[in-house]
Amino acid sequence: MTARIPPIQCLLTFEALARLRSVTLAAEELCVTPSAVSHRVRQLEQIIGTKLFGRADFSLTTEGSEYLAHVREGLASLERFPGRTGSQGKRKLRVAVTPTFSRSLLMPRLRGFIDAYPEIDLTLQVSIPLLDVVAEDADLMIRFGSGRYADVEHLCLVTDEVTPLCSPAFLREHGPFDSVQDLQAAKLIKSPLEPWRTWFLAHGADAVEPAEGSSFNDIGLMCDAAAQGLGIALVRLKLGQPWLDNGLLVRLSPRNVPSPHAHYLCWRTGSMDRWECAAFADWLKASLA
């Protein structure tokens, strides 16, 4: 029977932990969670069938010291791969992202991934599943929805809460909006991604979606419309935070209501066997925690 070769992320984690002798420092260097470091080392020990670390101070066993020498030799050989110049030899990773998630949550953190994994060439592709705009060749996909995805494996990245937002000028001219009735009588901006019914039901009103008003199928565009004074938008706070931070939008209520949906990282079966996919998944989950 052919021996199983350990995943590269397990080998990299073992080398980092043996060198740094700290789960926390190894996790920071690899941009993953401490639990991911422990999981990878346990996985490696199970695959090779031997104990690598002997004590709580992460001193190596005899077998661990011998194996570390082989691991470092192997990693060094990969780094010296003939003809590798510039981007040649880099692993390609294509990630499909929704527009506002990318602008509000991913891009401000992305430098951390690029610095931690210079051996990965990352390509981001816009995906809008609601409009059937999908990146067919993407390795990983970020979706917003209920999490009931029968066609892919997935993990939850971000849950969020919603609250009504509008521009300061709109609030001064048309406010205040102290009740559900005040909101229902106001100019509401609509989006199929964030129905107003979520807010109304949380306040005891079994109201239907507004029949009139501007509608946007992108949360970022909806926030921009509200910032221009076109009305009141029901916005996920984590996605809307940039507009709140720069003062373009303000809250109408101190209350938040849980959104019925969340952002999920999705992949086809087998994709996580590629270390670049697993590395991005670990990094993204940790950076959004």
Secondary structure, 3 states (H helix, E strand, C coil): CCCCCCCHHHHHHHHHHHHHCCHHHHHHHHCCCHHHHHHHHHHHHHHHCCCCECCCCCCECHHHHHHHHHHHHHHHHHHCCCCCCCCCCCEEEEEEECHHHHHHHHHHHHHHHHHHCCCEEEEEEECEHHHCECCCCCCEEEEEECCCCCCCEEEEEEEEEEEEEECHHHHHHHCCCCCHHHHHCCCECECCCCCCHHHHHHCCCCCCCCCCCCECCCHHHHHHHHHCCCCEEEEEHHHHHHHHHCCCCEECCCCCEEEEEEEEEEECCCHHHCHHHHHHHHHHHHHHC
